[in-house]
Amino acid sequence: MKRSYLILDELRMRGRAGTTELADALELPKSTVHNHLLTLAKLGYLVGEEGSYRLGARYLHLGQESRNSRAVFRHGRDAAETLAEQSEKYCQLAIEENGDVAVIQSTQWVPDNGTRPSQQPYPMRAHLHTNALGKAILAHLPPERITEIIDRRGLTAQTELTVTDEDTLRTEIETIRDRGYAVDRGELIRGMVGVAAPIVTDQTVHGAVAAYGAGNEMEEALDEGLPDLVTETADDIRADIVFARPD
């Protein structure tokens, strides 16, 4: 089972690959990789085409079912779109999953100058300490859970600006908890600045919502009320979750 996941993850990163390419990358016997690929294709998780394989649509369906089952997505997807329209920023809705932040909704990239400040794709998963969404969530988790995540996942650097010192991170977590939002200044992607607010009901941390943009325009937006707009969006989502009728 572990080898199947290793193969799937490698294939996800490559987009499409054949048996030999995957076997060489994973340092596994070709026969082993071939057998796993055949099984995964038979189950509908992969599609084989002209000697290579790619992920099948079954993952899309599973992902949609998982996302739709979450209250924060059902009550937050429209709010994230509205936030993007009001702020003219790239907005995201995310959850915590196995010690990582996982983006479940993202809006169209709408920078002022029509170009993106970074050519690398925006991560859909990242360590919690490396970005505004993750830090907003981390700040509202129980103390023992925070310690568990730090001990298990570590504080690796994504850029030279990523917080990698535990004492510094814990001090920032206290600040985030007090003021109600988190800021990421190039800690996940150089040149990107973001602000995120948590979505919390009672003792449940449902996730967080964020607005991101290029550094200069975002610094101005931070001074002109963007944190308040993001926080209000998070509060609206929280209220919708609290007052929603049971499914």
C-alpha positions in Angstrom: 0.0 0.0 0.0 2.8 2.4 0.9 4.5 1.8 -2.5 1.2 2.6 -4.3 1.0 6.0 -2.6 4.7 6.7 -3.4 4.0 5.9 -7.0 0.9 8.0 -7.1 2.6 11.0 -5.5 5.5 10.8 -7.9 3.1 10.5 -10.8 1.1 13.5 -9.5 4.3 15.6 -9.5 5.3 14.5 -13.0 1.8 14.7 -14.6 2.5 11.7 -16.8 5.2 9.0 -16.7 6.0 5.4 -17.7 7.1 2.4 -15.7 10.8 2.9 -16.3 10.8 6.6 -15.4 8.9 6.0 -12.2 11.0 3.0 -11.2 14.2 5.0 -11.7 12.8 8.0 -9.7 11.7 5.8 -6.8 14.6 3.4 -7.0 12.2 0.4 -7.2 12.2 -2.7 -9.4 10.4 -2.1 -12.7 8.3 -5.3 -12.1 7.1 -3.9 -8.8 6.1 -0.5 -10.2 4.5 -2.2 -13.2 2.3 -4.4 -11.0 1.2 -1.4 -8.9 0.4 0.7 -12.0 -1.7 -2.1 -13.5 -3.7 -2.6 -10.3 -4.3 1.2 -9.8 -5.4 1.5 -13.4 -7.8 -1.5 -13.1 -9.3 0.2 -10.0 -9.8 3.4 -11.9 -7.3 5.6 -10.1 -4.9 5.8 -13.1 -5.3 6.0 -16.9 -2.8 4.2 -19.1 -2.1 5.8 -22.5 0.6 4.7 -25.0 2.9 3.3 -22.4 2.5 6.0 -19.8 0.1 6.7 -17.0 -1.7 9.7 -15.5 -4.1 10.2 -12.6 -7.7 9.3 -13.4 -10.8 11.3 -12.8 -11.7 9.1 -9.8 -9.4 11.3 -7.7 -11.4 14.3 -8.7 -14.6 12.7 -7.6 -13.2 11.6 -4.3 -11.8 15.1 -3.7 -15.1 16.7 -4.5 -16.9 14.4 -2.1 -14.4 15.1 0.6 -14.6 18.9 0.1 -18.4 19.0 -0.1 -18.7 17.1 3.2 -17.1 20.0 5.1 -19.3 22.7 6.5 -16.5 25.3 6.0 -16.6 24.7 2.3 -20.4 24.7 1.9 -20.7 27.9 3.9 -17.4 29.5 2.8 -17.0 29.1 -0.9 -19.3 32.0 -1.9 -17.8 34.2 0.8 -14.3 33.6 -0.5 -15.5 34.6 -4.0 -17.1 37.7 -2.6 -13.9 38.6 -0.7 -12.0 38.3 -4.0 -14.4 40.7 -5.7 -14.3 43.2 -2.9 -10.5 43.1 -2.3 -9.4 42.3 -5.9 -7.0 39.8 -4.4 -6.3 36.1 -4.8 -8.4 34.5 -2.0 -8.3 31.0 -0.5 -10.3 28.9 1.9 -8.3 26.2 3.7 -8.4 23.5 6.4 -5.9 21.8 8.6 -5.3 18.2 7.6 -2.7 15.9 9.2 -0.6 18.8 10.4 -0.7 20.6 7.0 -2.8 23.4 5.6 -4.9 22.2 2.7 -6.5 24.7 0.3 -10.1 23.6 -0.6 -11.2 26.7 -2.5 -9.2 29.3 -4.4 -10.3 32.2 -6.6 -8.9 33.5 -9.8 -5.6 35.3 -9.7 -6.3 39.0 -10.2 -3.1 41.1 -9.7 -3.3 44.8 -10.5 -0.7 44.7 -13.3 -2.1 41.6 -15.0 0.9 39.4 -14.3 1.8 37.1 -11.4 4.8 38.0 -9.2 5.9 34.4 -9.1 6.0 31.8 -11.8 5.7 28.8 -9.4 2.2 27.4 -8.9 0.7 28.4 -5.6 0.8 25.3 -3.2 -2.4 23.6 -2.4 -0.7 22.0 0.7 1.9 23.4 3.0 3.2 23.2 6.5 1.1 25.3 8.8 3.9 27.6 10.0 4.9 28.7 6.5 1.8 30.8 5.6 -1.0 33.1 6.8 -3.7 30.5 6.5 -1.7 27.9 8.4 -0.7 30.3 11.2 -4.2 31.5 11.7 -5.3 27.9 12.1 -2.4 27.0 14.3 -3.0 29.8 16.7 -6.4 28.4 17.6 -5.5 24.8 18.0 -5.2 23.3 21.6 -1.7 23.7 23.0 -1.0 20.0 23.0 -2.0 19.8 19.3 0.4 22.7 18.4 3.2 20.9 20.2 2.4 17.6 18.4 2.4 19.3 15.0 5.7 21.1 15.6 7.4 17.9 17.0 6.1 15.7 14.1 6.3 18.1 11.1 9.2 20.3 12.2 9.8 24.0 11.3 11.5 23.7 7.9 12.1 26.8 5.8 10.1 27.4 2.6 11.9 30.7 1.9 14.6 32.6 3.8 11.7 34.5 5.6 9.9 31.4 7.0 9.8 31.3 10.8 11.9 28.3 11.8 12.5 29.1 15.5 9.9 27.6 17.8 10.0 30.4 20.4 9.5 33.0 17.7 6.6 31.1 16.2 4.9 30.7 19.6 5.2 34.4 20.2 3.7 35.1 16.8 0.9 32.6 17.6 0.0 34.6 20.7 -0.1 37.8 18.7 -2.3 36.2 16.0 -4.7 34.9 18.7 -5.0 38.4 20.3 -5.5 40.4 17.1 -7.6 37.9 15.2 -5.6 37.5 12.0 -2.2 36.3 10.6 0.2 37.8 8.1 2.6 36.1 5.7 5.3 38.3 4.2 7.1 36.1 1.6 7.3 33.1 4.0 5.8 30.7 1.6 6.5 32.3 -1.8 8.9 35.2 -2.3 7.1 38.4 -3.2 3.8 37.2 -2.0 2.1 38.8 1.0 -1.1 37.4 2.6 -3.5 38.0 5.5 -5.7 35.2 6.9 -8.4 34.9 9.6 -9.5 31.7 11.4 -13.0 30.3 11.2 -13.7 28.9 14.7 -16.9 27.8 16.5 -16.7 26.9 20.2 -13.8 24.5 20.3 -13.8 23.6 16.6 -11.3 25.1 14.2 -13.0 24.7 10.9 -10.3 26.4 8.8 -9.3 29.9 7.6 -9.8 32.3 4.8 -7.1 34.5 3.2 -6.4 37.2 0.7 -3.0 37.2 -1.1 -1.3 39.6 -3.5 2.1 41.0 -4.7 4.1 42.6 -1.9 3.8 46.4 -2.6 0.1 46.4 -3.3 -0.6 44.2 -0.3 1.4 46.3 2.1 -0.8 49.2 1.1 -3.9 47.0 1.4 -2.9 45.9 4.9 -2.8 49.6 6.0 -6.1 50.3 4.2 -8.4 47.8 6.0 -7.8 44.5 4.3 -7.3 42.6 7.6 -10.7 43.9 8.7 -12.3 42.7 5.5 -10.8 39.2 5.8 -11.7 39.0 9.5 -15.3 40.0 8.7 -15.5 37.3 6.0 -14.3 34.7 8.5 -16.9 35.9 11.0 -19.6 35.6 8.3 -18.6 32.1 7.5 -18.6 31.2 11.2 -22.0 32.6 11.7 -23.4 30.7 8.7 -22.0 27.5 10.1 -23.4 28.2 13.6 -26.9 29.1 12.4 -27.2 26.7 9.5 -30.0 24.1 9.6 -28.8 20.5 10.2 -28.2 18.7 6.9 
